[in-house]
């Protein structure tokens, strides 16, 4: 009989994106094989993250405090906003070193089989974030699943006449996710249009 605490922990790991039950058990056993000091460090760090990390009040990227490091950077171009689906998209674009504006993280895509109230709330909040924005880069995945989300974002943006909307052009393959693109493809698809 497997102890219930093992099962509860594995069920929690199984909720992580793209982690199935088998991989959750592997992660659990890997963690148990680590020396006690490393396990303790892992759980202490996890508790610290749980206690201190929230979402930026401006862009929704993870932050320690009210603002993330990107929104707090006074050198960023506050007239440009890049709308992305996920936090990993921000990391990919930042690693390209081609974009110096700010971000707005939707928190995922509006999929018919998932209830995503958090995305709807963020979209309702979006117009308040556009006061000084002149250019919006719509950096959503180029997938069929992302189309409803892109359409909803465009519906929100079309009521704001002073904003220029830039959508990905050439370079992003059909089915392409922003987080997996190389810097050159991002440059071609998003940043050459500005």
C-alpha positions as CSV (number, residue, x, y, z in Angstrom):
1,X,0.0,0.0,0.0
2,X,1.4,3.4,-1.1
3,X,1.3,5.9,1.8
4,X,-1.3,8.6,1.1
5,X,1.2,11.4,1.5
6,X,3.2,10.0,-1.5
7,X,0.0,9.9,-3.6
8,X,-1.0,13.4,-2.6
9,X,2.4,14.8,-3.6
10,X,2.4,13.0,-6.9
11,X,-1.1,14.2,-7.6
12,X,0.2,17.8,-7.1
13,X,3.1,17.2,-9.5
14,X,0.7,15.7,-12.0
15,X,-1.1,19.1,-12.1
16,X,2.0,20.7,-13.6
17,X,1.6,21.4,-17.3
18,X,2.8,18.6,-19.6
19,X,3.5,16.3,-16.7
20,X,1.6,13.1,-16.6
21,X,1.2,10.5,-13.8
22,X,4.3,8.5,-14.8
23,X,6.5,11.5,-15.0
24,X,5.1,12.8,-11.7
25,X,6.2,9.6,-10.0
26,X,9.6,9.9,-11.6
27,X,10.0,13.4,-10.2
28,X,8.8,12.3,-6.8
29,X,11.3,9.4,-6.6
30,X,14.1,11.7,-8.0
31,X,13.4,14.1,-5.2
32,X,13.5,11.3,-2.6
33,X,16.9,10.1,-3.9
34,X,18.5,13.5,-3.2
35,X,20.5,14.0,-0.1
36,X,18.5,15.5,2.8
37,X,20.2,18.9,2.5
38,X,19.3,19.3,-1.1
39,X,15.7,18.2,-0.4
40,X,15.5,20.7,2.5
41,X,16.9,23.4,0.2
42,X,14.3,22.6,-2.5
43,X,11.4,22.8,-0.1
44,X,12.7,26.0,1.7
45,X,13.1,27.7,-1.7
46,X,9.6,26.5,-2.7
47,X,8.2,28.0,0.5
48,X,10.0,31.3,0.0
49,X,8.6,31.5,-3.5
50,X,5.2,30.7,-2.3
51,X,5.4,33.4,0.4
52,X,7.0,36.2,-1.6
53,X,6.1,35.9,-5.3
54,X,3.0,37.4,-6.7
55,X,2.1,38.8,-10.1
56,X,3.1,42.3,-11.3
57,X,0.2,44.7,-10.9
58,X,1.1,46.2,-14.4
59,X,1.9,43.2,-16.7
60,X,1.1,40.0,-14.6
61,X,4.7,38.7,-14.9
62,X,5.8,37.0,-11.7
63,X,7.3,39.6,-9.3
64,X,8.6,40.0,-5.8
65,X,6.7,43.0,-4.7
66,X,4.1,45.0,-6.7
67,X,6.2,45.4,-9.9
68,X,8.3,43.0,-11.8
69,X,11.9,43.8,-12.8
70,X,10.8,44.7,-16.4
71,X,8.0,47.2,-15.4
72,X,10.3,48.7,-12.8
73,X,13.0,49.4,-15.3
74,X,12.9,53.1,-16.2
75,X,15.0,52.5,-19.3
76,X,12.2,50.5,-21.0
77,X,10.1,52.1,-23.7
78,X,6.8,52.7,-22.0
79,X,5.0,53.5,-25.3
80,X,5.3,49.9,-26.5
81,X,3.5,46.9,-25.2
82,X,3.9,43.3,-26.2
83,X,1.0,41.0,-25.5
84,X,2.0,37.4,-24.9
85,X,0.1,34.3,-23.8
86,X,2.6,33.0,-21.3
87,X,5.4,34.0,-19.0
88,X,7.8,31.8,-21.0
89,X,7.1,33.9,-24.1
90,X,8.4,36.9,-22.1
91,X,11.6,35.0,-21.4
92,X,12.1,34.1,-25.1
93,X,11.5,37.7,-26.3
94,X,13.8,39.1,-23.6
95,X,16.6,36.6,-24.5
96,X,16.4,37.9,-28.1
97,X,17.5,41.3,-26.8
98,X,15.5,42.9,-29.7
99,X,12.6,44.3,-27.7
100,X,12.8,47.1,-25.0
101,X,9.2,47.8,-24.3
102,X,6.8,46.4,-21.7
103,X,4.7,43.3,-21.6
104,X,1.2,42.2,-20.8
105,X,0.9,38.4,-19.9
106,X,-2.5,36.9,-20.6
107,X,-1.8,33.8,-18.6
108,X,-2.6,31.3,-21.4
109,X,-5.1,30.9,-24.2
110,X,-8.9,31.0,-24.2
111,X,-9.5,27.3,-25.1
112,X,-13.0,25.9,-25.4
113,X,-12.3,22.9,-23.1
114,X,-10.7,25.0,-20.3
115,X,-12.4,27.5,-18.0
116,X,-10.0,30.4,-17.8
117,X,-11.6,33.2,-15.9
118,X,-8.1,34.7,-15.1
119,X,-7.6,35.4,-18.8
120,X,-11.0,37.1,-19.1
121,X,-10.2,39.3,-16.0
122,X,-6.8,40.3,-17.5
123,X,-8.5,41.2,-20.8
124,X,-11.0,43.3,-18.9
125,X,-8.0,45.0,-17.2
126,X,-6.1,45.6,-20.5
127,X,-7.7,48.9,-21.6
128,X,-6.5,50.5,-18.3
129,X,-2.9,49.5,-19.2
130,X,-3.0,51.3,-22.5
131,X,-3.0,54.9,-21.5
132,X,0.5,55.9,-22.8
133,X,0.8,53.0,-25.3
134,X,1.4,53.9,-28.9
135,X,2.3,50.4,-30.3
136,X,1.1,47.0,-29.4
137,X,2.9,43.9,-30.5
138,X,0.5,41.0,-30.6
139,X,2.9,38.1,-29.9
140,X,0.5,35.2,-29.6
141,X,1.2,31.7,-30.9
142,X,0.5,31.2,-34.6
143,X,-1.9,28.2,-33.9
144,X,-5.5,27.4,-34.5
145,X,-6.0,27.2,-30.7
146,X,-4.7,30.8,-30.3
147,X,-7.1,32.3,-32.9
148,X,-10.0,33.0,-30.4
149,X,-7.6,34.6,-28.0
150,X,-6.1,36.8,-30.7
151,X,-9.5,37.8,-31.9
152,X,-10.6,38.7,-28.4
153,X,-7.5,40.8,-27.8
154,X,-8.0,42.6,-31.1
155,X,-11.7,43.3,-30.2
156,X,-10.5,45.0,-27.0
157,X,-7.8,47.0,-28.9
158,X,-10.0,48.2,-31.8
159,X,-11.8,50.6,-29.5
160,X,-8.5,52.5,-28.8
161,X,-7.8,54.6,-31.9
162,X,-4.3,55.9,-30.9
163,X,-2.7,52.4,-30.9
164,X,-0.9,50.8,-33.8
165,X,-1.3,47.0,-33.7
166,X,1.6,44.9,-35.0
167,X,0.8,41.2,-35.6
168,X,3.4,38.6,-36.4
169,X,4.2,38.5,-40.1
170,X,6.6,36.2,-41.9
171,X,8.8,33.9,-40.0
172,X,6.5,32.2,-37.5
173,X,5.5,28.8,-38.9
174,X,1.9,27.6,-38.7
175,X,1.5,26.0,-35.3
176,X,4.5,28.0,-34.0
177,X,4.8,28.9,-30.3
178,X,6.6,32.1,-29.3
179,X,8.5,30.4,-26.5
180,X,10.3,28.1,-29.0
181,X,11.4,30.7,-31.6
182,X,14.9,31.7,-32.1
183,X,15.9,35.4,-31.9
184,X,16.3,35.8,-35.7
185,X,12.7,34.5,-36.3
186,X,11.4,36.9,-33.7
187,X,13.2,39.8,-35.3
188,X,11.7,39.0,-38.7
189,X,8.2,38.3,-37.4
190,X,7.7,41.1,-34.9
191,X,10.4,43.7,-34.6
192,X,11.1,44.6,-38.3
193,X,7.6,46.1,-38.6
194,X,8.1,48.9,-36.1
